[in-house]
Amino acid sequence: MILTQKIKKEQKTYGTKKLIDGEYSCGDDVIVIEDVITSGASILETVVDLERSNLNVSNVIVLVDRQQGGMQRLSERGLKINSLFNITEIVTILKEEGKLSDAVYQSVLDYVINNQIQPAKGCEKPLRTKLEFKERAELLETSKIAQKIFKISLEKKSNLCVAVDVDTADKLLDIAEKVAPHICILKTHIDAISGVTDATINDLQLLAKQYNFLIMEDRKMADIGNTVKLQYKKLVNWADLVTVHSVSGGMMLKGIQEVINENTDSLDSRGVFIVAELSCNGNLISEQYIKETVKIAEEYKDIVAGLVCQSPDVISSPSLLQLTPGVNIKNANDNLGQQYQSPSDIILTKGADIAVVGRGIYQDDNPAEAAKLYKESLWNTYLERISNS
């Protein structure tokens, strides 16, 4: 899809209240077209708005490059950018045609050289994406649970989280054992699996200990603090991580925090990932909701491992991890609104630290080999990201 209409600077307060007008669907590929590029800041703002609407932006076309640093800035952001002309070519043609004096020609070239754009605050890649996991784990504000994820990732050279969304306990344990050597986190939906017993949970914990990975129950809790506290007590003994929505505010996390503190002596580290953005088509999350979610994460940093999101600039703090779902090398989408992306899209463009792969692995004929393939691809892309910073 080619976006030809200007993005609105302010979200409408009437009608559909969309920031972006025009016909599009979540997951569409977008080409941004601009007339002139100087610093690239306005284009980057547009790209961020598009990505927050679950659109994929990888290419930018500009008519004229003023050669003041904008092209380089967009390239460093992971965008492919092409210009039809640059300012040097234009003034050279005008000079050769006698339309420009030598003095004016030289003054334009001097101006370009002496007025290079420095990276603007907030427009370059977040510090989080430039630092190595080891450096981020050593920050004072990094939670114990986030430190543990960084440690496991470095030891196993894996930033792969596998979502095992199967329907029986036997399938869960079978897939878990096959992918265990290659993952840092195993994501479950225990309440959607039949036949789960205490023995199932025990076997899962033994696998996690043997192969050094964490278990994350993707429960997406979203209720008042007391209710969430009661729900979490059922999970805290076996799930290292749990996902939550921020819709009910920080008191929900306070309830989880109290449960963790009550079990400090018997447990190692526990924590949460807060859902800030969704990868599915038609979700109702707004810009303001994302901002408030980040505030809550900052307030409860001692138990928050990070955020589930799709955009690189949602998380600025290097102490928080970005968990991004929707990775599939073979497919672009399913028939229920899920939009898939490649390892490069997820790590370089979207800014993910940990990538979630589900059906691309557990539905493969050889889940172990598929997990190994995804692990190596995602980890090598992470190494590429920090080496280019």
Buried (B, 14 or more C-beta within 10 A) or exposed (E): EEBEEEBEEEEEEEEEEEBBBEEBEBBBEBBBBBEEBBBBBBBBBBBBBBBBBBBBBBBBBBEBBBBBBBBBBBEBBBBEBEBEEBBBBBBBEBBEEEEBEEEEBEEBBEEBEEEEBEBEEEBBBBEBBBBBBEBBBEBEEBBBBBBBBBBBBBEBBBBBBBBBBBEEBEBBBBBBBBBBBBBBBBBBBBEEBEEBEEEBBEBBBEBBEEBBBBBBBBBBBBBEBEBBBEBBBEBBEBBBBBBBBBEBEBEBBBBBBBBBEEEEEEEEBBBBBBBBBBBBBEEEBEEEBBEBBBEBBBEBBBBBBBBBBBBBBBBEBBBBBBBBBBBBBEEEBEEEBBBBBBBBBBBBBBBBBBBBBBBBBBBBEEBBEBBBBBBBBBBBBBEEBEEEE
